[in-house]
């Protein structure tokens, strides 16, 4: 399965409980608490058949949902990669 043409829809949501939004919020909190460095640490959330993955090398306190990778849980192929 290749990266989806509508892949950005996987990470765009106004729901604060959406995995892409949760990862951003958690990374900001973890950074503020000193639990991760600016670009270190890995964070991911599995939601149904998708895995939402925070990128490495991105400032955790500045991360946006559009920075996320999304992987299909069953076949382990990326559905979305950040541009």
Backbone as JSON Lines, residues from 0, in Angstrom:
{"i":0,"aa":"X","n":[0.85,-1.18,0.0],"ca":[0.0,0.0,0.0],"c":[0.89,1.24,0.0]}
{"i":1,"aa":"X","n":[0.68,2.1,-0.94],"ca":[1.47,3.32,-1.05],"c":[0.86,4.42,-0.18]}
{"i":2,"aa":"X","n":[1.61,5.5,-0.06],"ca":[1.11,6.66,0.67],"c":[-0.17,7.12,-0.02]}
{"i":3,"aa":"X","n":[-1.19,7.37,0.77],"ca":[-2.51,7.74,0.23],"c":[-2.52,9.16,-0.29]}
{"i":4,"aa":"X","n":[-3.3,9.37,-1.35],"ca":[-3.43,10.7,-1.92],"c":[-4.12,11.66,-0.96]}
{"i":5,"aa":"X","n":[-5.08,11.14,-0.18],"ca":[-5.82,11.95,0.79],"c":[-5.23,11.81,2.2]}
{"i":6,"aa":"X","n":[-3.94,11.53,2.27],"ca":[-3.29,11.18,3.53],"c":[-3.39,12.27,4.6]}
{"i":7,"aa":"X","n":[-3.42,13.53,4.22],"ca":[-3.51,14.59,5.24],"c":[-4.79,14.5,6.05]}
{"i":8,"aa":"X","n":[-5.84,13.92,5.49],"ca":[-7.09,13.76,6.22],"c":[-6.93,12.85,7.43]}
{"i":9,"aa":"X","n":[-5.9,12.01,7.41],"ca":[-5.65,11.11,8.54],"c":[-5.18,11.85,9.79]}
{"i":10,"aa":"X","n":[-4.61,13.05,9.62],"ca":[-4.06,13.78,10.76],"c":[-4.78,15.11,11.04]}
{"i":11,"aa":"X","n":[-5.75,15.45,10.26],"ca":[-6.47,16.71,10.45],"c":[-7.8,16.45,11.16]}
{"i":12,"aa":"X","n":[-7.93,17.0,12.36],"ca":[-9.15,16.85,13.14],"c":[-9.21,17.94,14.19]}
{"i":13,"aa":"X","n":[-10.42,18.41,14.46],"ca":[-10.6,19.38,15.54],"c":[-10.82,18.68,16.88]}
{"i":14,"aa":"X","n":[-10.93,17.36,16.86],"ca":[-11.13,16.57,18.07],"c":[-9.82,16.51,18.87]}
{"i":15,"aa":"X","n":[-9.84,17.03,20.08],"ca":[-8.62,17.04,20.91],"c":[-8.15,15.63,21.27]}
{"i":16,"aa":"X","n":[-9.05,14.64,21.16],"ca":[-8.69,13.26,21.47],"c":[-8.19,12.48,20.25]}
{"i":17,"aa":"X","n":[-8.13,13.12,19.1],"ca":[-7.59,12.47,17.9],"c":[-6.11,12.17,18.15]}
{"i":18,"aa":"X","n":[-5.63,11.0,17.76],"ca":[-4.25,10.62,18.05],"c":[-3.19,11.63,17.61]}
{"i":19,"aa":"X","n":[-3.35,12.23,16.44],"ca":[-2.36,13.21,15.99],"c":[-2.34,14.43,16.9]}
{"i":20,"aa":"X","n":[-3.49,14.86,17.38],"ca":[-3.56,15.99,18.32],"c":[-3.03,15.6,19.69]}
{"i":21,"aa":"X","n":[-3.35,14.39,20.13],"ca":[-2.86,13.91,21.43],"c":[-1.34,13.83,21.47]}
{"i":22,"aa":"X","n":[-0.75,13.3,20.41],"ca":[0.71,13.18,20.38],"c":[1.35,14.55,20.51]}
{"i":23,"aa":"X","n":[0.84,15.53,19.78],"ca":[1.4,16.89,19.87],"c":[1.29,17.44,21.28]}
{"i":24,"aa":"X","n":[0.13,17.28,21.89],"ca":[-0.07,17.78,23.26],"c":[0.84,17.05,24.25]}
{"i":25,"aa":"X","n":[0.92,15.74,24.14],"ca":[1.78,14.97,25.04],"c":[3.24,15.35,24.88]}
{"i":26,"aa":"X","n":[3.69,15.52,23.65],"ca":[5.1,15.89,23.42],"c":[5.41,17.25,24.02]}
{"i":27,"aa":"X","n":[4.47,18.2,23.89],"ca":[4.69,19.52,24.52],"c":[4.8,19.38,26.03]}
{"i":28,"aa":"X","n":[3.91,18.58,26.62],"ca":[3.96,18.38,28.08],"c":[5.23,17.66,28.5]}
{"i":29,"aa":"X","n":[5.6,16.61,27.78],"ca":[6.82,15.87,28.11],"c":[8.04,16.78,28.03]}
{"i":30,"aa":"X","n":[8.08,17.65,27.02],"ca":[9.19,18.59,26.87],"c":[9.22,19.57,28.04]}
{"i":31,"aa":"X","n":[8.05,20.13,28.38],"ca":[7.95,21.09,29.49],"c":[8.4,20.46,30.8]}
{"i":32,"aa":"X","n":[8.07,19.19,31.0],"ca":[8.45,18.48,32.22],"c":[9.9,18.0,32.2]}
{"i":33,"aa":"X","n":[10.58,18.17,31.07],"ca":[11.96,17.73,30.95],"c":[12.11,16.23,30.71]}
{"i":34,"aa":"X","n":[11.04,15.58,30.3],"ca":[11.07,14.13,30.08],"c":[11.66,13.76,28.73]}
{"i":35,"aa":"X","n":[11.66,14.7,27.76],"ca":[12.29,14.48,26.46],"c":[13.09,15.73,26.11]}
{"i":36,"aa":"X","n":[14.09,15.54,25.26],"ca":[14.83,16.69,24.75],"c":[14.05,17.27,23.58]}
{"i":37,"aa":"X","n":[14.52,18.37,23.06],"ca":[13.8,19.04,21.98],"c":[13.48,18.16,20.8]}
{"i":38,"aa":"X","n":[14.44,17.36,20.35],"ca":[14.21,16.51,19.17],"c":[14.32,15.03,19.5]}
{"i":39,"aa":"X","n":[14.51,14.67,20.75],"ca":[14.68,13.27,21.12],"c":[13.4,12.63,21.6]}
{"i":40,"aa":"X","n":[13.43,11.34,21.72],"ca":[12.28,10.6,22.24],"c":[11.32,10.22,21.13]}
{"i":41,"aa":"X","n":[10.73,9.06,21.26],"ca":[9.77,8.58,20.27],"c":[8.4,8.43,20.89]}
{"i":42,"aa":"X","n":[7.38,8.86,20.18],"ca":[6.02,8.77,20.69],"c":[5.13,8.26,19.57]}
{"i":43,"aa":"X","n":[4.3,7.28,19.9],"ca":[3.34,6.78,18.91],"c":[2.08,6.33,19.63]}
{"i":44,"aa":"X","n":[0.98,6.32,18.9],"ca":[-0.3,5.87,19.43],"c":[-0.95,4.97,18.38]}
{"i":45,"aa":"X","n":[-1.39,3.81,18.83],"ca":[-2.17,2.94,17.94],"c":[-3.64,3.26,18.17]}
{"i":46,"aa":"X","n":[-4.34,3.5,17.07],"ca":[-5.78,3.76,17.11],"c":[-6.42,2.92,16.02]}
{"i":47,"aa":"X","n":[-7.16,1.91,16.43],"ca":[-7.77,0.96,15.5],"c":[-6.67,0.35,14.62]}
{"i":48,"aa":"X","n":[-6.78,0.5,13.31],"ca":[-5.8,-0.11,12.4],"c":[-4.71,0.85,11.96]}
{"i":49,"aa":"X","n":[-4.58,1.98,12.66],"ca":[-3.55,2.96,12.31],"c":[-2.59,3.17,13.48]}
{"i":50,"aa":"X","n":[-1.34,3.43,13.14],"ca":[-0.35,3.83,14.14],"c":[0.09,5.24,13.77]}
{"i":51,"aa":"X","n":[-0.07,6.17,14.69],"ca":[0.33,7.55,14.5],"c":[1.7,7.71,15.16]}
{"i":52,"aa":"X","n":[2.68,8.19,14.4],"ca":[4.07,8.2,14.85],"c":[4.64,9.61,14.76]}
{"i":53,"aa":"X","n":[5.19,10.09,15.88],"ca":[5.85,11.39,15.9],"c":[7.21,11.24,15.2]}
{"i":54,"aa":"X","n":[7.6,12.22,14.42],"ca":[8.88,12.14,13.71],"c":[10.05,12.43,14.64]}
{"i":55,"aa":"X","n":[11.21,11.92,14.28],"ca":[12.43,12.3,15.0],"c":[12.98,13.55,14.33]}
{"i":56,"aa":"X","n":[13.78,14.29,15.06],"ca":[14.41,15.47,14.5],"c":[13.51,16.7,14.43]}
{"i":57,"aa":"X","n":[12.32,16.62,15.0],"ca":[11.4,17.76,15.03],"c":[11.27,18.23,16.47]}
{"i":58,"aa":"X","n":[11.34,19.52,16.69],"ca":[11.21,20.06,18.04],"c":[9.88,19.62,18.64]}
{"i":59,"aa":"X","n":[9.93,18.86,19.71],"ca":[8.72,18.28,20.3],"c":[7.73,19.35,20.77]}
{"i":60,"aa":"X","n":[8.23,20.46,21.25],"ca":[7.34,21.5,21.75],"c":[6.66,22.29,20.62]}
{"i":61,"aa":"X","n":[7.13,22.11,19.4],"ca":[6.57,22.82,18.25],"c":[5.83,21.91,17.27]}
{"i":62,"aa":"X","n":[5.74,20.64,17.59],"ca":[5.17,19.65,16.69],"c":[3.71,19.95,16.36]}
{"i":63,"aa":"X","n":[3.35,19.69,15.1],"ca":[1.99,19.86,14.61],"c":[1.48,18.52,14.08]}
{"i":64,"aa":"X","n":[0.16,18.31,14.05],"ca":[-0.37,17.06,13.51],"c":[0.13,16.72,12.11]}
{"i":65,"aa":"X","n":[0.38,17.74,11.3],"ca":[0.86,17.49,9.94],"c":[2.3,16.98,9.91]}
{"i":66,"aa":"X","n":[2.98,16.94,11.05],"ca":[4.33,16.37,11.14],"c":[4.3,14.85,11.31]}
{"i":67,"aa":"X","n":[3.1,14.28,11.52],"ca":[2.97,12.86,11.85],"c":[3.11,11.93,10.65]}
{"i":68,"aa":"X","n":[3.65,10.76,10.95],"ca":[3.59,9.62,10.05],"c":[2.36,8.81,10.46]}
{"i":69,"aa":"X","n":[1.73,8.13,9.52],"ca":[0.64,7.21,9.83],"c":[0.94,5.9,9.12]}
{"i":70,"aa":"X","n":[0.9,4.82,9.89],"ca":[1.2,3.5,9.34],"c":[-0.02,2.6,9.5]}
{"i":71,"aa":"X","n":[-0.24,1.74,8.52],"ca":[-1.28,0.72,8.63],"c":[-0.77,-0.36,9.57]}
{"i":72,"aa":"X","n":[-1.52,-0.67,10.6],"ca":[-1.09,-1.63,11.62],"c":[-0.93,-3.04,11.04]}
{"i":73,"aa":"X","n":[-1.83,-3.43,10.18],"ca":[-1.84,-4.81,9.69],"c":[-0.73,-5.13,8.7]}
{"i":74,"aa":"X","n":[-0.48,-4.23,7.76],"ca":[0.55,-4.55,6.77],"c":[1.84,-3.75,6.93]}
{"i":75,"aa":"X","n":[1.89,-2.91,7.97],"ca":[3.09,-2.16,8.32],"c":[3.62,-1.29,7.17]}
{"i":76,"aa":"X","n":[2.71,-0.71,6.41],"ca":[3.1,0.2,5.36],"c":[2.61,1.6,5.7]}
{"i":77,"aa":"X","n":[3.4,2.59,5.3],"ca":[3.02,3.97,5.58],"c":[1.85,4.4,4.71]}
{"i":78,"aa":"X","n":[0.86,4.99,5.36],"ca":[-0.27,5.6,4.67],"c":[-0.02,7.09,4.47]}
{"i":79,"aa":"X","n":[0.8,7.65,5.38],"ca":[1.1,9.08,5.31],"c":[2.52,9.33,5.8]}
{"i":80,"aa":"X","n":[3.24,10.15,5.05],"ca":[4.55,10.64,5.47],"c":[4.5,12.16,5.4]}
{"i":81,"aa":"X","n":[5.11,12.84,6.38],"ca":[5.11,14.31,6.32],"c":[5.88,14.8,5.1]}
{"i":82,"aa":"X","n":[5.48,15.96,4.61],"ca":[6.18,16.51,3.44],"c":[7.3,17.42,3.87]}
